[in-house]
Amino acid sequence: MIREVVITGMGALTPIGNNLNNFWEGLQTGKSGAGPITRFNAEKFKTRFACELKGFKAEDHFNRREQRTTDPYTQYALVAVDEAVNHAAIDFEALNRNRIGVIWGSGNGGIYTFQEQVTEFALGDGTPRYNPFLIPKMIVDIAAGIISIKYGLRGPNYATVSACATSSTAIIDAFNLIRWGKADVMITGGSEAPIVEASVGGFNASRALSTRNDTPHSASRPFDVDRDGFVMGEGAGALVLESKEHAEKRGANIIAKIVGTGMAADAYHLTGTHPEGEGALLGMQEALREAELAPSDLDYINLHATSTPVGDPSELKAVERLYNGKPAPRMSATKSMTGHLLGAAGAVEAIASTLAVQYGCIPPTINTRNLDPELPGDIDITMGTAVHAPVNYAMSNTFGFGGHIASLIVGKA
């Protein structure tokens, strides 16, 4: 028996808002989360800015021991999940926690902890004095484990890693476990804390980051003729998924439903997307097939759109092929505001798509002034300001290094 899957709670910790309401306000008003890097001295780096969290202090959420034993990426996860659980009004004591699981994703995991410990060793006398919590702070699956421990959840529990598609694949896996009857409730999403020297320097070396150091607030400019790379972001997005039957039985407020998902691969290049959008097209087609929808049923597409010279046109080429000469829906690139949260991007953008459905409002693409004349097709990208319009179905796309493709469709409850 295939069960319907609904969304009953969400939590967001982002560069444009440290909770769900502030995140949604930032999206509607076209707020930029970019600014100079404060996490470390970036003076000698090619890129000296990023989309950092604003006003977030670990001590406001965790005691000293919790701060010492968790990496920032896990701390971000716990904050977002706490909001999502409260938003869903879940009383775990009243539920069967053997049927509640966690799938949580991160592309880099505890890269802050890894860099810190390796640097201390390299600068020392060669004597290994590693922190006993190095491994549990660093590994990518630990956030999922800690979430389950905090709430006593004994259902399916693991992490996904598919680069920048990571948290979308986490959501898709959680969705499928509920559909197949393996769980009644799943907490899912992703978090990333990548603004450290190794990550910024590494992406600089691969020429993926924007270097507009003089104008960081407008550096993320998807589809603009002058785009020059993505802006790194940090944070987390969390969703509570339930079977519709379970949600109704406990009297939950159903926000929206997930109706279709698709995963594929470009099978083309280590870091670049297929120029014809081959994998992206397959992912979108599979999501529509599973949802039993036609492309014309979509009212909004939240594009992956990282503001890179190669990636942006390939995604629009895939959309053009999907619609095959017929009008495409409104589209926008919320990374123009949040920056690229890497492994957390899919969850944050799934939340943005859900909010678009819930409130009938399409977030804008900011900073794009001159559309690249080489972009394919007749496109309808929402620019500058949000558009209020009914959104019955919204699709969210995320793609990752290695050719990973994930698309999911959210519909009205």
C-alpha positions as CSV (number, residue, x, y, z in Angstrom):
1,M,0.0,0.0,0.0
2,I,1.4,3.4,-1.1
3,R,0.6,6.1,1.5
4,E,0.3,9.8,1.0
5,V,3.0,11.9,2.6
6,V,2.4,15.4,4.1
7,I,4.5,18.1,5.6
8,T,3.5,19.1,9.1
9,G,6.5,21.1,10.3
10,M,9.4,23.1,9.1
11,G,12.4,24.9,10.5
12,A,14.9,27.2,8.9
13,L,18.3,28.7,9.9
14,T,19.6,30.7,7.0
15,P,21.7,33.8,6.1
16,I,18.5,35.8,5.6
17,G,16.6,34.6,8.7
18,N,17.3,32.5,11.8
19,N,13.8,31.0,11.9
20,L,11.0,30.1,9.5
21,N,9.1,33.4,9.7
22,N,12.2,35.6,9.3
23,F,13.4,33.4,6.4
24,W,10.1,33.8,4.6
25,E,10.1,37.5,5.2
26,G,13.6,37.7,3.8
27,L,12.5,35.7,0.7
28,Q,9.5,37.9,0.1
29,T,11.5,41.2,0.5
30,G,14.4,40.1,-1.7
31,K,17.0,40.3,1.1
32,S,20.6,39.5,0.4
33,G,22.5,37.4,2.9
34,A,26.0,38.1,1.6
35,G,28.7,40.1,3.3
36,P,32.4,40.0,4.3
37,I,33.6,36.8,5.9
38,T,33.9,37.0,9.6
39,R,34.6,33.4,10.4
40,F,38.3,33.8,9.6
41,N,40.8,36.2,8.1
42,A,40.1,36.0,4.4
43,E,42.4,38.9,3.4
44,K,44.6,36.7,1.1
45,F,41.7,34.7,-0.4
46,K,40.4,35.3,-3.9
47,T,36.9,35.3,-2.4
48,R,36.5,37.3,0.9
49,F,32.7,37.2,1.4
50,A,30.0,34.7,2.0
51,C,26.4,34.3,3.2
52,E,26.9,33.8,6.9
53,L,24.3,33.4,9.6
54,K,23.5,36.7,11.3
55,G,23.5,37.0,15.1
56,F,23.6,33.2,15.7
57,K,25.3,32.3,18.9
58,A,25.8,28.7,19.9
59,E,25.7,29.6,23.6
60,D,22.1,30.8,23.1
61,H,21.1,27.2,22.3
62,F,23.7,24.8,23.9
63,N,25.5,24.4,27.1
64,R,29.3,24.3,27.3
65,R,29.5,20.5,27.0
66,E,27.2,20.4,24.0
67,Q,29.2,23.1,22.3
68,R,32.5,21.2,22.9
69,T,31.1,17.9,21.6
70,T,29.3,19.1,18.5
71,D,30.5,20.7,15.2
72,P,28.6,23.8,14.0
73,Y,26.9,21.7,11.3
74,T,25.3,19.6,14.0
75,Q,24.4,22.6,16.0
76,Y,22.7,24.2,13.0
77,A,20.8,20.9,12.5
78,L,19.5,20.7,16.1
79,V,18.3,24.3,16.0
80,A,16.4,23.9,12.8
81,V,14.9,20.5,13.8
82,D,13.8,22.0,17.2
83,E,11.8,24.6,15.3
84,A,10.3,22.1,12.9
85,V,9.3,19.8,15.7
86,N,7.6,22.7,17.6
87,H,6.0,23.8,14.3
88,A,4.5,20.3,13.9
89,A,3.3,20.3,17.5
90,I,4.6,16.8,18.0
91,D,4.3,15.2,21.4
92,F,6.8,12.3,21.1
93,E,5.6,10.8,24.4
94,A,2.2,10.2,22.8
95,L,3.6,8.6,19.7
96,N,5.3,5.3,18.8
97,R,8.9,6.4,18.6
98,N,9.9,3.1,17.0
99,R,8.0,4.3,13.9
100,I,9.7,7.7,13.8
101,G,13.0,8.1,12.0
102,V,15.7,10.6,11.0
103,I,17.4,11.1,7.6
104,W,19.8,14.1,7.7
105,G,22.2,15.2,5.1
106,S,25.4,17.3,4.8
107,G,27.9,17.6,2.0
108,N,30.9,18.5,4.2
109,G,29.9,17.3,7.7
110,G,32.2,18.6,10.4
111,I,34.8,20.3,8.2
112,Y,35.3,23.0,10.8
113,T,36.3,20.4,13.4
114,F,38.5,18.4,10.9
115,Q,40.4,21.5,9.8
116,E,40.9,22.7,13.4
117,Q,42.3,19.4,14.6
118,V,44.5,18.8,11.6
119,T,45.9,22.3,11.8
120,E,46.7,22.0,15.5
121,F,48.6,18.8,14.8
122,A,50.5,20.2,11.8
123,L,51.6,23.2,13.9
124,G,52.6,21.1,16.9
125,D,55.6,19.0,17.6
126,G,54.3,15.9,15.9
127,T,52.7,14.5,19.0
128,P,49.1,13.5,18.3
129,R,46.9,15.3,20.8
130,Y,43.6,14.9,19.0
131,N,40.3,15.7,20.7
132,P,38.5,12.5,21.7
133,F,35.4,13.9,20.1
134,L,37.1,14.5,16.7
135,I,35.5,11.6,14.9
136,P,32.0,11.9,16.3
137,K,32.1,15.7,15.7
138,M,33.4,15.3,12.1
139,I,31.4,12.3,10.6
140,V,28.6,13.2,8.3
141,D,26.0,10.8,9.9
142,I,26.4,12.2,13.4
143,A,23.8,14.9,13.1
144,A,21.2,12.3,12.3
145,G,22.3,10.2,15.3
146,I,22.2,13.1,17.7
147,I,18.8,14.1,16.6
148,S,17.5,10.6,17.2
149,I,19.1,10.5,20.6
150,K,17.7,13.9,21.7
151,Y,14.1,12.8,20.9
152,G,14.4,9.1,21.5
153,L,13.5,8.2,17.9
154,R,14.2,4.5,17.1
155,G,13.0,4.4,13.5
156,P,15.3,4.4,10.3
157,N,18.3,6.6,10.9
158,Y,21.1,7.5,8.5
159,A,22.7,10.3,6.5
160,T,22.7,11.0,2.8
161,V,25.6,12.6,0.8
162,S,25.2,13.7,-2.8
163,A,27.1,17.0,-2.7
164,C,24.7,19.9,-3.3
165,A,21.7,17.6,-3.9
166,T,22.3,16.0,-0.4
167,S,19.3,17.3,1.6
168,S,16.9,16.8,-1.4
169,T,17.9,13.1,-1.5
170,A,17.4,13.0,2.3
171,I,13.9,14.3,1.9
172,I,13.2,11.8,-1.0
173,D,14.4,8.9,1.1
174,A,12.3,10.0,4.0
175,F,9.3,10.4,1.7
176,N,9.8,6.9,0.3
177,L,10.1,5.2,3.7
178,I,6.8,6.7,4.8
179,R,5.1,5.8,1.5
180,W,6.3,2.2,1.8
181,G,5.1,1.9,5.4
182,K,8.5,1.7,6.9
183,A,7.9,4.7,9.2
184,D,5.0,6.9,10.2
185,V,7.0,10.1,10.8
186,M,10.4,11.2,9.5
187,I,12.5,14.2,10.5
188,T,14.6,15.2,7.5
189,G,16.7,17.9,5.9
190,G,20.3,19.1,5.9
191,S,22.8,21.4,7.4
192,E,26.1,22.9,6.4
193,A,28.8,24.9,8.1
194,P,31.4,25.3,5.3
195,I,32.7,28.8,5.8
196,V,36.2,27.8,6.7
197,E,39.6,28.3,5.0
198,A,39.8,24.8,3.5
199,S,36.3,25.0,1.9
200,V,36.6,28.6,0.6
201,G,40.1,28.0,-0.6
202,G,39.1,24.7,-2.3
203,F,36.2,26.1,-4.1
204,N,38.4,29.1,-5.1
205,A,40.9,26.7,-6.6
206,S,38.1,25.1,-8.7
207,R,37.0,28.5,-9.8
208,A,33.5,27.9,-8.6
209,L,33.1,31.0,-6.3
210,S,32.3,34.6,-7.2
211,T,35.1,37.0,-6.6
212,R,33.1,40.2,-6.5
213,N,34.7,41.3,-3.3
214,D,33.7,45.0,-3.8
215,T,30.0,44.2,-4.2
216,P,29.2,41.1,-2.2
217,H,25.5,41.8,-1.7
218,S,24.9,41.5,-5.4
219,A,27.5,38.9,-6.2
220,S,25.0,36.0,-6.5
221,R,23.3,36.9,-9.8
222,P,21.8,33.9,-11.5
223,F,21.4,34.1,-15.3
224,D,23.0,37.5,-15.5
225,V,25.4,38.0,-18.3
226,D,28.1,39.0,-15.8
227,R,27.7,36.1,-13.3
228,D,31.0,34.7,-12.2
229,G,30.3,31.9,-9.6
230,F,28.3,31.1,-6.6
231,V,28.3,32.6,-3.1
232,M,28.9,30.2,-0.3
233,G,26.2,30.0,2.4
234,E,25.7,28.2,5.7
235,G,22.7,27.0,7.8
236,A,20.1,24.3,7.9
237,G,16.6,23.4,6.8
238,A,14.4,20.8,8.6
239,L,11.1,19.2,7.6
240,V,8.7,16.9,9.5
241,L,7.1,14.4,7.1
242,E,4.2,12.2,8.1
243,S,1.8,9.8,6.4
244,K,-1.4,11.6,5.9
245,E,-3.3,9.1,8.0
246,H,-0.9,9.5,10.9
247,A,-1.1,13.3,10.7
248,E,-4.9,13.3,10.6
249,K,-5.1,10.9,13.5
250,R,-3.1,13.1,15.8
251,G,-4.9,16.3,14.6
252,A,-1.8,17.8,13.0
253,N,-1.9,20.9,10.9
254,I,-1.1,19.7,7.3
255,I,0.9,22.4,5.6
256,A,1.4,20.8,2.2
257,K,2.1,17.4,0.6
258,I,5.0,15.9,-1.3
259,V,3.5,14.3,-4.5
260,G,6.5,13.3,-6.6
261,T,10.3,12.9,-6.6
262,G,12.9,12.2,-9.1
263,M,16.6,11.3,-9.0
264,A,19.1,10.9,-11.8
265,A,22.7,11.5,-12.9
266,D,24.3,13.6,-15.5
267,A,27.0,11.0,-16.0
268,Y,29.0,13.7,-17.7
269,H,31.7,15.6,-15.7
270,L,33.3,15.7,-12.3
271,T,32.0,19.2,-11.4
272,G,30.2,20.5,-14.5
273,T,26.6,20.0,-15.5
274,H,25.6,18.4,-18.8
275,P,25.3,21.3,-21.4
276,E,21.9,20.0,-22.6
277,G,20.7,19.4,-19.1
278,E,20.4,15.6,-19.6
279,G,20.3,14.6,-15.9
280,A,18.1,17.6,-14.9
281,L,15.6,16.7,-17.5
282,L,15.4,13.0,-16.3
283,G,15.0,14.1,-12.7
284,M,12.1,16.5,-13.5
285,Q,10.4,14.0,-15.8
286,E,10.6,11.3,-13.1
287,A,9.2,13.6,-10.4
288,L,6.3,14.5,-12.7
289,R,5.7,10.9,-13.6
290,E,5.5,9.8,-10.0
291,A,3.2,12.7,-9.2
292,E,1.0,11.8,-12.2
293,L,1.3,15.4,-13.3
294,A,2.0,17.1,-16.6
295,P,4.6,19.9,-16.9
296,S,1.7,22.4,-17.4
297,D,0.4,21.5,-13.9
298,L,3.5,23.2,-12.3
299,D,3.0,26.8,-11.2
300,Y,6.5,27.4,-9.9
301,I,10.0,26.0,-10.2
302,N,12.6,26.8,-7.6
303,L,15.7,26.5,-9.8
304,H,19.1,25.2,-8.6
305,A,20.6,28.2,-10.4
306,T,23.9,28.8,-8.5
307,S,25.0,31.8,-10.6
308,T,27.8,29.8,-12.4
309,P,28.5,30.4,-16.1
310,V,28.0,26.7,-17.1
311,G,25.3,25.5,-14.6
312,D,22.6,28.2,-15.1
313,P,22.1,27.7,-18.9
314,S,22.2,23.9,-18.7
315,E,19.3,23.9,-16.2
316,L,17.2,26.3,-18.4
317,K,18.0,24.0,-21.4
318,A,16.5,21.1,-19.4
319,V,13.4,23.2,-18.6
320,E,13.1,24.2,-22.3
321,R,13.3,20.5,-23.3
322,L,10.7,19.6,-20.6
323,Y,8.2,22.1,-22.0
324,N,9.0,21.5,-25.6
325,G,7.8,24.8,-27.0
326,K,4.9,25.2,-24.5
327,P,4.8,27.9,-21.9
328,A,6.9,27.2,-18.8
329,P,5.8,28.3,-15.3
330,R,7.2,31.1,-13.2
331,M,10.7,30.3,-12.0
332,S,13.1,31.9,-9.6
333,A,16.5,31.4,-8.0
334,T,16.4,31.9,-4.2
335,K,20.2,31.3,-4.0
336,S,20.5,34.9,-5.2
337,M,19.4,35.7,-1.6
338,T,20.6,32.9,0.6
339,G,23.8,32.0,-1.3
340,H,24.5,28.3,-1.9
341,L,24.1,26.2,1.2
342,L,25.7,23.2,-0.5
343,G,24.4,20.1,1.2
344,A,21.7,22.1,3.0
345,A,20.5,23.9,-0.1
346,G,17.8,21.3,-1.1
347,A,16.1,21.4,2.3
348,V,16.1,25.2,2.5
349,E,14.7,25.4,-1.1
350,A,12.1,22.7,-0.5
351,I,10.9,24.9,2.4
352,A,10.9,27.9,0.2
353,S,8.8,26.0,-2.4
354,T,6.5,24.8,0.3
355,L,6.0,28.4,1.6
356,A,5.3,29.5,-2.0
357,V,2.5,26.8,-2.2
358,Q,1.2,27.7,1.3
359,Y,1.0,31.4,0.8
360,G,0.6,31.8,-2.9
361,C,3.8,33.9,-3.3
362,I,6.7,33.3,-5.6
363,P,10.0,34.6,-4.2
364,P,12.1,36.7,-6.5
365,T,15.5,36.4,-8.1
366,I,17.5,39.4,-7.0
367,N,20.7,41.0,-8.4
368,T,20.1,39.9,-12.0
369,R,20.2,43.0,-14.1
370,N,21.0,41.8,-17.6
371,L,19.8,38.4,-18.7
372,D,22.4,36.5,-20.6
373,P,21.3,36.6,-24.2
374,E,22.7,33.1,-24.7
375,L,20.2,31.6,-22.4
376,P,17.7,29.2,-24.1
377,G,14.0,29.6,-24.7
378,D,11.2,31.8,-23.6
379,I,11.7,31.9,-19.9
380,D,9.6,33.5,-17.1
381,I,12.0,34.3,-14.3
382,T,10.6,36.3,-11.4
383,M,12.9,39.2,-11.0
384,G,13.4,41.8,-8.3
385,T,10.2,41.5,-6.3
386,A,8.0,38.7,-5.2
387,V,4.9,37.8,-7.2
388,H,1.6,36.9,-5.5
389,A,-0.1,34.2,-7.5
390,P,-1.8,30.8,-6.8
391,V,0.7,28.0,-6.5
392,N,-0.9,24.6,-6.5
393,Y,2.3,22.7,-7.4
394,A,5.9,23.7,-7.0
395,M,9.0,21.9,-8.1
396,S,12.4,22.3,-6.4
397,N,15.6,21.3,-8.3
398,T,19.0,20.5,-6.8
399,F,22.2,19.3,-8.5
400,G,25.6,18.3,-7.1
401,F,29.2,17.7,-8.1
402,G,29.5,14.2,-9.5
403,G,26.3,14.7,-11.6
404,H,23.8,14.1,-8.8
405,I,20.3,15.2,-9.7
406,A,17.3,15.5,-7.3
407,S,13.9,17.1,-8.0
408,L,10.8,17.0,-5.8
409,I,7.3,18.4,-6.2
410,V,5.2,19.9,-3.4
411,G,1.5,20.4,-3.7
412,K,-1.3,22.0,-1.7
413,A,-2.6,20.0,1.2
